[in-house]
Amino acid sequence: MEKLFVATASATSCRKPRPRGESQWPILRVFGDVGERLGHGEECGNVEVPVFCSSLEGVSVHSVSSGGAHTLLLDGEGRVYAMGLNERGQLGLGTDEEFVATPTRVASLEGTRVRQVCAGRDHSAVLTRDGRVFAAGSNRKGKLGLGKGSPRSVSTFEPVSSLGGYEIDRIALGAMHMACVSSQGEVFTWGASDYGVLGHGMVKRFIFISSKDEWTPRKVMHFEESSIRVASISCGDTYTGCVDDSGGVHTWGQGSFWKLGHERDVDAWVPGRVAGLSYIKKLALGTTHSMALAHNGSVYVWGANQNGCLGTGRKGSSNLRVPQKLELDEDVVDISCGWKHSAAVTREGKLFTWGWGGSMGTSALYDSGGQLGHDNVFDYWEPTLCKPPAGGKGSTVADKVSCGFNHTSAIFSSV
């Protein structure tokens, strides 16, 4: 297994392996707003270029996930580390500390071999190698899936026991909901049901139409009824999407800004197919914009273009109602969406970022970003090559990327 340098993602590297004997020690590079979520220590402020997370020296980082204001990472042995904001217990460390400034091993998962970590707005989840799901953090509207009567927040990772009869293959977290896919291609969702984000349809009561919050995982029957087997799942802030085993894309939930790709900006209470997309292998959903990565390395974008997050180079009112191919000269192997910024890793190991740079005004007092890694807080309206990482040993190439609310994590490998 490849040992990596990291700055946010949960995907497998598509690059050819290096010959034996070459250095492959991992380095975590994280950049953006406020040091605690970046793992650079308590005295660290904004970081505007990718910087080596020195406290992870010697740790073989396998994957990373950036959330609202916290970060989770997974090492090659299946052990989980957490850092950042912990006000709802989302780090799963069992502590009441509001911030944890350096990567800290999650003791509640000791002895549990994990294969995927996922950070949401103020909650977290992990997937074990034997297909079990554990969750921690805010349990508002049942989004941890622990059932009615469970605490409002949980500071250690607890099992989502109602999934016990299923082997889960992938998990995803939104702002107020969670989703997962079983090894049989079934989709389960739970948490807040606003906008139809859970995909269970509408309930009509007298003249009102609504949906019901789910405190435990509930199967999305649309796929079973349509004989569709799902391969992967993704969550945006208030919408959900998946890729089926034929490479088709399906989305549902809040439809504002045309982020569902359904050619209209209305909510979808059940999954709908996104026309014009095929042979897709990964879907990335943000707050108001979406991206899809095809098997041939092409990237498609749609939704709101706030601060240039679509990367089309067009400023002003340039929202896209349907997916449009992003102009990049290189094949892409990984993608990620943040709040209003985006990132992509190419087959050659280059990291591109674009969108909101974090500037809130003309004074440095109001700057709260750096998540693009361009040594400033400006917006970028088209994909721009990220500055070479700072720190670490020797030359590195990017393998994976994960965008949080306003920070970015990327895994880099030595060459």
C-alpha positions as CSV (number, residue, x, y, z in Angstrom):
1,M,0.0,0.0,0.0
2,E,1.2,3.5,-0.9
3,K,2.3,5.7,2.0
4,L,1.1,9.2,1.5
5,F,1.4,12.9,2.2
6,V,-2.0,14.4,3.0
7,A,-4.3,17.5,2.8
8,T,-7.9,16.1,2.6
9,A,-9.5,13.1,0.8
10,S,-10.8,9.6,0.9
11,A,-10.0,8.0,-2.4
12,T,-7.6,5.5,-3.8
13,S,-4.6,6.8,-5.8
14,C,-4.7,6.1,-9.5
15,R,-1.0,6.8,-10.1
16,K,1.5,4.0,-11.0
17,P,3.3,2.7,-7.9
18,R,6.9,3.7,-7.4
19,P,9.8,1.2,-7.4
20,R,10.6,-0.4,-4.1
21,G,13.3,1.4,-2.1
22,E,12.1,4.9,-2.9
23,S,11.0,7.1,0.0
24,Q,7.2,6.9,0.6
25,W,6.9,8.4,4.1
26,P,3.6,10.3,4.5
27,I,3.3,14.0,4.9
28,L,0.0,15.7,5.8
29,R,-0.4,19.1,4.2
30,V,-3.4,21.2,5.4
31,F,-4.2,24.9,4.6
32,G,-7.0,27.4,5.1
33,D,-8.7,29.2,8.0
34,V,-7.6,28.8,11.7
35,G,-4.9,26.5,12.8
36,E,-6.8,24.1,15.1
37,R,-8.6,22.4,12.2
38,L,-5.3,22.3,10.3
39,G,-3.4,20.4,13.0
40,H,-0.5,22.9,13.1
41,G,-0.8,23.8,16.8
42,E,-2.5,26.4,19.0
43,E,-0.4,29.3,17.9
44,C,-1.2,28.8,14.2
45,G,-3.5,31.3,12.3
46,N,-4.5,31.1,8.7
47,V,-2.3,29.0,6.4
48,E,-2.3,30.1,2.8
49,V,0.0,27.5,1.3
50,P,0.1,23.7,1.8
51,V,2.1,23.0,4.9
52,F,3.5,19.8,6.3
53,C,1.7,18.7,9.5
54,S,4.8,18.1,11.5
55,S,3.1,16.3,14.4
56,L,2.4,13.4,12.0
57,E,6.0,12.7,11.3
58,G,6.4,9.0,10.6
59,V,2.7,8.3,10.4
60,S,1.6,6.5,7.2
61,V,-1.5,8.5,6.2
62,H,-4.0,6.6,4.1
63,S,-6.9,9.0,3.8
64,V,-8.3,12.3,5.2
65,S,-11.6,14.1,5.4
66,S,-12.2,17.8,6.0
67,G,-15.4,18.9,7.7
68,G,-17.0,22.1,8.9
69,A,-14.2,23.1,11.2
70,H,-12.5,19.7,12.0
71,T,-10.5,17.1,10.2
72,L,-10.3,13.3,10.4
73,L,-7.5,11.2,9.0
74,L,-6.8,7.5,8.8
75,D,-3.4,5.8,8.9
76,G,-2.3,2.7,7.1
77,E,-3.0,0.5,10.1
78,G,-6.7,1.6,10.2
79,R,-6.2,4.0,13.2
80,V,-8.1,7.3,13.3
81,Y,-6.8,10.7,14.2
82,A,-8.9,13.8,14.8
83,M,-8.2,17.6,15.1
84,G,-10.1,20.9,15.1
85,L,-13.3,22.1,16.6
86,N,-14.8,19.8,19.1
87,E,-17.8,21.8,20.6
88,R,-20.3,19.0,19.8
89,G,-17.9,16.1,20.5
90,Q,-17.4,15.6,16.7
91,L,-13.7,14.5,17.2
92,G,-14.9,11.4,19.2
93,L,-12.1,11.9,21.7
94,G,-14.4,11.7,24.8
95,T,-13.2,15.1,26.0
96,D,-14.9,18.4,26.6
97,E,-12.1,20.5,25.0
98,E,-13.6,22.9,22.5
99,F,-10.5,22.8,20.2
100,V,-7.8,20.2,19.6
101,A,-4.9,21.8,17.8
102,T,-2.9,18.7,16.8
103,P,-3.8,15.3,15.3
104,T,-4.9,13.1,18.3
105,R,-5.5,9.3,18.2
106,V,-9.1,8.4,18.8
107,A,-9.0,6.1,21.8
108,S,-12.7,5.0,21.5
109,L,-11.8,3.3,18.2
110,E,-8.7,1.5,19.5
111,G,-8.7,-2.1,18.3
112,T,-11.2,-1.3,15.6
113,R,-9.7,-1.4,12.1
114,V,-11.2,1.5,10.1
115,R,-11.2,1.9,6.3
116,Q,-13.1,5.2,5.8
117,V,-13.4,8.4,7.8
118,C,-15.9,11.1,7.1
119,A,-16.2,14.6,8.6
120,G,-19.5,16.5,8.4
121,R,-20.6,20.0,9.6
122,D,-20.4,19.1,13.3
123,H,-20.5,15.4,13.3
124,S,-18.3,12.5,12.2
125,A,-18.5,8.9,11.1
126,V,-16.2,6.0,10.4
127,L,-16.6,2.8,8.5
128,T,-14.8,-0.3,9.7
129,R,-13.2,-2.9,7.5
130,D,-15.9,-5.4,8.4
131,G,-18.7,-3.0,7.2
132,R,-19.9,-1.4,10.5
133,V,-20.6,2.3,11.0
134,F,-19.7,4.4,14.1
135,A,-20.7,8.0,14.6
136,A,-19.9,10.9,17.0
137,G,-20.8,14.6,17.5
138,S,-24.0,16.5,17.1
139,N,-27.1,14.3,17.1
140,R,-29.5,17.0,16.2
141,K,-32.6,15.6,14.4
142,G,-31.1,12.1,14.8
143,K,-28.3,12.6,12.3
144,L,-26.1,10.1,14.1
145,G,-28.6,7.3,13.5
146,L,-28.6,6.2,17.1
147,G,-32.4,6.3,17.5
148,K,-34.9,8.4,19.4
149,G,-34.0,9.1,23.0
150,S,-30.3,9.1,22.2
151,P,-28.3,12.1,23.5
152,R,-28.2,15.4,21.7
153,S,-24.5,15.0,21.2
154,V,-22.0,12.1,21.6
155,S,-18.3,12.6,22.4
156,T,-17.1,9.1,21.6
157,F,-17.8,7.0,18.5
158,E,-20.9,4.9,19.0
159,P,-22.1,2.1,16.7
160,V,-25.1,2.7,14.4
161,S,-26.6,-0.6,15.6
162,S,-29.7,-0.6,13.4
163,L,-27.4,-1.2,10.4
164,G,-26.2,-4.4,12.0
165,G,-27.9,-6.7,9.4
166,Y,-26.0,-5.0,6.5
167,E,-22.4,-4.9,5.4
168,I,-21.8,-1.2,4.6
169,D,-19.5,-0.3,1.8
170,R,-19.4,3.6,1.8
171,I,-20.6,6.4,4.0
172,A,-21.2,10.2,3.5
173,L,-22.2,13.1,5.7
174,G,-24.0,16.3,5.0
175,A,-24.9,19.2,7.3
176,M,-27.8,17.6,9.0
177,H,-28.0,14.1,7.5
178,M,-26.0,10.9,6.8
179,A,-26.1,8.3,4.1
180,C,-24.5,5.0,3.3
181,V,-24.4,2.3,0.6
182,S,-24.4,-1.4,1.4
183,S,-22.3,-4.1,-0.3
184,Q,-25.4,-5.0,-2.2
185,G,-25.9,-1.6,-3.6
186,E,-28.7,-0.5,-1.3
187,V,-28.9,3.2,0.0
188,F,-29.8,4.2,3.5
189,T,-30.3,7.8,4.8
190,W,-31.1,9.3,8.1
191,G,-31.3,12.7,10.0
192,A,-33.1,15.9,9.1
193,S,-35.5,15.5,6.1
194,D,-35.7,19.1,5.0
195,Y,-35.9,19.7,1.2
196,G,-36.2,15.9,0.6
197,V,-32.5,15.4,1.3
198,L,-33.2,11.8,2.6
199,G,-34.9,10.8,-0.7
200,H,-38.0,9.0,0.9
201,G,-40.6,11.1,-0.8
202,M,-43.2,13.5,0.6
203,V,-45.9,13.0,3.2
204,K,-49.2,14.8,2.7
205,R,-51.1,16.0,5.8
206,F,-54.3,17.9,4.9
207,I,-53.0,20.7,2.7
208,F,-49.4,20.4,3.9
209,I,-46.6,18.5,2.2
210,S,-43.7,17.5,4.4
211,S,-41.3,14.7,5.1
212,K,-40.3,12.9,8.3
213,D,-36.9,13.2,10.1
214,E,-35.3,9.8,10.5
215,W,-33.6,8.9,13.7
216,T,-32.3,5.5,12.4
217,P,-31.2,4.5,8.9
218,R,-34.0,4.0,6.4
219,K,-33.6,2.4,3.0
220,V,-34.2,4.6,0.0
221,M,-36.7,2.4,-1.8
222,H,-36.5,4.2,-5.2
223,F,-33.3,2.3,-6.2
224,E,-34.7,-1.1,-5.2
225,E,-38.0,-0.4,-7.0
226,S,-36.0,0.7,-10.1
227,S,-33.6,-2.2,-10.0
228,I,-30.7,0.2,-9.6
229,R,-27.6,-0.9,-7.8
230,V,-25.6,2.0,-6.3
231,A,-21.8,2.0,-6.2
232,S,-21.0,5.1,-4.2
233,I,-22.7,7.9,-2.2
234,S,-22.0,11.6,-1.7
235,C,-23.6,14.3,0.5
236,G,-23.7,18.0,0.0
237,D,-24.8,20.5,2.7
238,T,-28.5,20.0,2.0
239,Y,-28.6,17.5,-0.9
240,T,-27.5,14.0,-1.7
241,G,-26.2,12.1,-4.7
242,C,-24.9,8.8,-5.8
243,V,-23.2,6.9,-8.7
244,D,-24.8,3.7,-9.8
245,D,-22.8,0.6,-11.0
246,S,-23.3,1.7,-14.6
247,G,-21.7,5.1,-14.0
248,G,-25.0,7.1,-14.0
249,V,-25.5,9.9,-11.5
250,H,-28.6,10.4,-9.3
251,T,-29.3,13.4,-7.0
252,W,-32.0,14.6,-4.7
253,G,-32.7,17.2,-1.9
254,Q,-32.5,21.0,-2.1
255,G,-32.6,22.1,-5.7
256,S,-31.7,25.8,-5.4
257,F,-29.0,27.1,-7.8
258,W,-29.6,24.1,-10.1
259,K,-27.1,22.2,-8.0
260,L,-29.0,18.9,-8.6
261,G,-28.4,19.1,-12.3
262,H,-32.1,18.5,-13.1
263,E,-32.5,21.6,-15.3
264,R,-34.7,23.3,-12.7
265,D,-34.1,24.8,-9.3
266,V,-36.8,23.0,-7.3
267,D,-36.3,20.5,-4.5
268,A,-36.4,16.8,-5.4
269,W,-38.0,14.5,-2.8
270,V,-36.9,11.3,-4.5
271,P,-33.7,10.5,-6.5
272,G,-33.6,11.7,-10.1
273,R,-31.2,10.9,-12.9
274,V,-28.8,13.6,-14.0
275,A,-29.0,13.7,-17.8
276,G,-25.8,14.0,-19.8
277,L,-23.5,12.2,-17.4
278,S,-22.2,8.7,-18.0
279,Y,-19.2,6.6,-17.0
280,I,-18.8,8.6,-13.8
281,K,-16.7,7.2,-11.0
282,K,-16.9,9.9,-8.3
283,L,-19.4,12.6,-7.3
284,A,-18.4,15.7,-5.2
285,L,-21.1,17.9,-3.7
286,G,-20.6,21.2,-1.9
287,T,-23.2,23.8,-0.7
288,T,-24.4,25.2,-4.0
289,H,-22.2,23.5,-6.6
290,S,-21.4,20.0,-7.8
291,M,-18.7,18.1,-9.6
292,A,-18.4,14.7,-11.2
293,L,-15.3,12.8,-12.3
294,A,-15.5,10.4,-15.3
295,H,-13.4,7.3,-15.7
296,N,-11.5,9.0,-18.6
297,G,-10.3,11.8,-16.3
298,S,-12.8,14.4,-17.4
299,V,-14.5,16.7,-14.8
300,Y,-18.0,18.1,-15.1
301,V,-19.4,21.0,-13.0
302,W,-22.8,22.5,-12.4
303,G,-24.8,24.7,-10.0
304,A,-23.9,28.1,-8.6
305,N,-20.6,29.8,-9.6
306,Q,-20.2,31.8,-6.4
307,N,-16.7,33.2,-6.2
308,G,-15.7,31.1,-9.2
309,C,-16.2,27.7,-7.5
310,L,-17.2,26.1,-10.8
311,G,-13.9,27.0,-12.4
312,T,-15.3,28.1,-15.8
313,G,-13.5,31.4,-15.8
314,R,-16.7,33.3,-16.1
315,K,-17.4,36.0,-13.5
316,G,-20.7,37.4,-12.4
317,S,-24.0,35.5,-12.9
318,S,-22.7,32.4,-14.6
319,N,-24.6,29.5,-12.9
320,L,-24.9,26.3,-14.8
321,R,-28.2,24.5,-14.9
322,V,-26.8,21.3,-16.4
323,P,-23.3,19.7,-16.2
324,Q,-20.6,21.2,-18.3
325,K,-17.2,19.8,-19.0
326,L,-14.4,21.7,-17.2
327,E,-11.5,22.8,-19.3
328,L,-8.4,21.1,-17.9
329,D,-5.4,20.0,-20.0
330,E,-4.7,17.0,-17.8
331,D,-6.6,13.9,-16.7
332,V,-8.0,14.1,-13.2
333,V,-7.9,11.3,-10.6
334,D,-9.6,13.0,-7.6
335,I,-12.0,15.9,-6.9
336,S,-13.6,17.7,-3.9
337,C,-16.0,20.5,-3.2
338,G,-16.0,22.8,-0.2
339,W,-18.4,25.5,0.8
340,K,-17.5,27.8,-2.2
341,H,-14.2,26.3,-3.3
342,S,-13.1,23.3,-5.3
343,A,-10.0,21.2,-5.9
344,A,-8.7,18.5,-8.3
345,V,-5.7,16.2,-8.4
346,T,-4.3,15.3,-11.8
347,R,-2.8,12.0,-12.9
348,E,0.6,13.7,-13.0
349,G,0.3,14.6,-9.3
350,K,-0.6,18.3,-9.6
351,L,-3.1,20.0,-7.3
352,F,-5.4,22.6,-8.7
353,T,-7.8,24.7,-6.6
354,W,-10.3,27.5,-7.4
355,G,-13.2,29.5,-6.1
356,W,-13.5,31.3,-2.8
357,G,-10.1,32.2,-1.4
358,G,-11.4,33.4,2.0
359,S,-11.2,37.2,1.7
360,M,-14.1,38.9,3.5
361,G,-13.0,42.5,2.6
362,T,-10.1,44.7,1.8
363,S,-8.6,44.6,5.2
364,A,-6.5,41.7,6.4
365,L,-8.5,41.9,9.6
366,Y,-11.4,40.3,7.8
367,D,-9.4,37.7,5.9
368,S,-10.5,34.2,7.0
369,G,-9.1,31.8,4.5
370,G,-6.2,30.6,2.4
371,Q,-7.9,27.4,1.5
372,L,-6.8,27.6,-2.1
373,G,-3.2,27.4,-1.2
374,H,-2.1,30.3,-3.5
375,D,-0.4,32.3,-0.7
376,N,-3.2,34.8,-0.7
377,V,-7.0,35.0,0.1
378,F,-8.1,36.1,-3.4
379,D,-10.8,34.3,-5.4
380,Y,-9.8,32.3,-8.5
381,W,-12.3,31.8,-11.3
382,E,-10.5,28.9,-13.0
383,P,-8.4,26.0,-11.9
384,T,-5.0,27.2,-10.8
385,L,-2.0,25.1,-9.9
386,C,-1.4,25.1,-6.2
387,K,1.9,26.4,-4.9
388,P,4.5,23.7,-4.1
389,P,4.1,22.4,-0.6
390,A,6.1,23.9,2.2
391,G,8.1,21.7,4.5
392,G,8.6,18.0,4.4
393,K,11.3,16.0,2.7
394,G,12.2,16.1,-0.9
395,S,9.9,16.5,-3.9
396,T,6.2,15.4,-3.6
397,V,3.2,14.9,-5.8
398,A,-0.5,15.1,-4.9
399,D,-2.6,11.9,-4.6
400,K,-5.8,13.0,-3.0
401,V,-7.7,16.1,-1.8
402,S,-10.6,16.9,0.5
403,C,-12.2,20.3,0.9
404,G,-13.8,21.4,4.1
405,F,-15.9,24.5,4.8
406,N,-12.9,26.9,4.4
407,H,-9.9,24.6,4.7
408,T,-8.3,22.0,2.5
409,S,-6.4,18.8,3.2
410,A,-4.3,17.0,0.6
411,I,-2.2,13.8,0.6
412,F,1.1,14.0,-1.1
413,S,3.6,11.2,-1.9
414,S,7.3,11.4,-2.1
415,V,9.0,10.9,-5.5
